[in-house]
Structure formats: structure tokens, C-alpha cells
Amino acid sequence: MKARMPKSGTIARAALMCGAILGGLALSPAAAQQLEGPYPCQNLEFARPSPTDPLGTLTQGQSGYFFRTDPDLNWGFFISDEVNNLIRDLTSELKARGTELVLLPIPPRGLIAQNFVDFNQDRSPILSISEGGWMFDSYIQDLRKSGAVVPNLMDALRVDPGQAPLFYFKRDVHWRPEGARFTAAQVAEELRQNGALTGLMASGFQTSVIGENQFKGVIAQAAQQHCTQNLPPERYSEYVTKPMATGVGFGNTEGAVVLVGGSFSADERLNFAGFLSQSLGLPVANHASASLREFNSIEAYLSSPEFHARPPKVLIWELQAAFDLNYARNDLRQLITATAANCQNNSIARVENASGSAGGITQLDVPSAQNVTGRDHYVQVSTSNPAMNNFVVSVAYQDGDSEWIPVERSGRFDNSGIYYISLSQETTSPVVGITLEQLSETPASTRVELCRK
């Protein structure tokens, strides 16, 4: 059975028309040096480290590569007009604060390591390499309509195909340090061409190898149970980046570039933030979080007093292109609300619960005469304990309608204890009540405020 792939006949036909234009990435000497396998493995479709792990079905490629059939080999990139408009609104709100947004979608493993995908396997991609490349290029073009800076890493790899074989680990979900370094150089080039770095004085940064390491990635661990031969660990070099001049401040560039994203950016062994500093010639404040949830770090950062006190000149958001933003409309609305929030000067009602705990209720009544609607207002939740990260906000409307907004962040959500909640944009009936129910076991005082946009 092949990987699930939603696509319309129109998209498929357009992709086929472009198939002659977009070729695969040429093999390089680096690829020949990595030849290994195939390994004797069976029933890889059942290879999962745990029932809740999102690895999906596995399939073996060539030269020692193993792929996940959904995130690695599902190349049906698409973004709706509604979601693109939300990204445009987020980009506009950030620009209003002087911040340029860099959206950095990382192409999936199977598309970058396309020469190592075995199309003879049962669980091979439905799309061809040319079709997948066309879909990704179209996705990037659509994202650019939002006004954000959006590097196209596939374009860069077509120009320098020798980088592709060392971009990803063969049997782990992450990029290698070489992939992080290549990506950092492309981001820096895009920002220079865009003019987003104008006025920032570049400094010198030096990257050096601090040792050699090896590890057995999560894909290898999952597949090993179904392979009769040992899947060897993969070797890689560890890097560190430091400023060339020690004991010298960075002046107006300190905090000017902020990185948010997932484990690709958060894992110090991969040194993405360091490679960015070297390529940009600027210090990079790394707020990325090693979380399975794509929005954890950017929500935490945009909700933080640090962002509101001093917005950066450039915000780089690394995310996986395989993540379907079409299911993230509510998250994007929260980001827009958090970016524009100024509740301190626009609070119209508040209530405090000094001893909140699991099951605790905080109730805020809103007189209907105030004619509060979701389009013009939002909720700010402040807690004394940032570990209080699991609660539900219920909103009651005058016409009897209601809204239920769950807020659940992982333990890796590095927040400041402030949450911004966007209300319904469709309901025109006035808000008459807001209730917060705390679900986490963490004791914390809580303040619920209704704020005008």
C-alpha cells in the first residue's frame, strides 16, 4: 500500500506538465562514500518505538536510508487561501513592530534524499520526484504571498546538489550539522538580498569542530526490531560557533535576530543557531524548543515580555514543510493576537484567583451592555507559575452560543506565564462570560483579563 497523498486532478496534471522541467538532484562523490545496505528487514510497516510515536510506517530506501512514509514521502504540499491570509496578517503585525518574519520550511527527508528513495517498494511515494519538487516550489511561492521572507531550500540544492546526501541523517528524523550549515547560508543570503539586515553592524564569528560523535537515531531504533542485521550508528562532527572578538558587546545587534522552531534548531549538537551567527555575522538568540508541537516556541516567544519590550529586527521560524499548516488556523490566530497584544492599556475587565489548582475555576462576568465581541477583543491569561500550562477557556455569548478553547502546552513549552486567547471571529453576539478551568496539577494564582484590540 502506498503512502497517503491527497491531491486533485488539476494539481496532478500540472505537476506532470512540469515533470520535464524539474529533474532530480544529481549524485555527488559524497553520496558514493556513503553506500551501504540494503539491510535484511521485514514488516517495517509495524516499526514504531511506541504506539504514540508519530514515526508512521517505515520503508527502506537505498544506501542505508530508511524513510517514514507520511512525513518523509508525502509530498502533497498545499496551503489554503484562508491560512495564507492568516500568515499574511501575522507578517503584517510583526512588521508593524519592526520585525521581519522569515518562514523557513525544511523540505522532508525523502525529497532532499530523493536519489535514495526506492520507488520499487510497496510504500513508495505516490508522486514522482518531479511532481514533488513542483508541489514544493508552488508551496513556497504561495507562502511568499504573505509578505514573509521564505527561502526555497530545494532551489538551493538544485544549484549545489552535492549538499543533498549529507543534509539528513539516514536513519534519524533530523538534519545533519552539514544540513544546518547549508540552510544557515541560504537564510543569510536571502536576508541580504531582501535588505532586512540593513543597519545591523556585522561581527565576526568562527565555527570549529569540537569532536566526532556517533548515535543511533530514532528511525534506526524503531527499524532495528524488524531487521536481522545490526543497523550501525551514524557518525557526525560536532561544531561550536563563538564570536571572534571576546569581551566585546554586540551593541544594537544584541537580540536583533531571534530563532524559533523545533528540535532542528534547539539541539545544540546540530549547531543551527551557531551556523546562522557565522553566516549572518550577528548574534542569534535561540528560543527554539525540542517539542513535537510546531507552535510551542513561537507562541512562547511572541507571548513573552521580552518580545513586547524589544521586538527583534528578524524573527526566523524554522518549521517542517511536512507539517500541514491548514490544520493550524487557531494557532495562527493566537500568534496574531499575541503579537498585537497591548492589554495593559486596553483591559476592560479582569478577575483574579489567588489559589488556583487542578479543577479550579476562574469566572469573569461581562455585562452585555458593553457589547464585547470576539472580533474586537481577546483574553489574556496570566499565571504566577509558568508550569500551569493545561487549562480550558470557555466563552459564553448572549445568544446562547458558546466557545470552548483548550490550551495545552508540553513541559518543553518555555513560557513566561502569559497566554493570549483569540475569540471567535464569526460570532457577532456579545460576550457575557469567560471561564477558565485549570486542568494541570500545578498550584498557581491566575488572572483572566478581557482586552480590547
Summary of the structure (lengths in Angstrom):
residues: 453
radius of gyration: 23.6
end to end distance: 50.0
largest distance: 73.1
contacts: 1481
relative contact order: 0.12
helix: 32%
strand: 25%
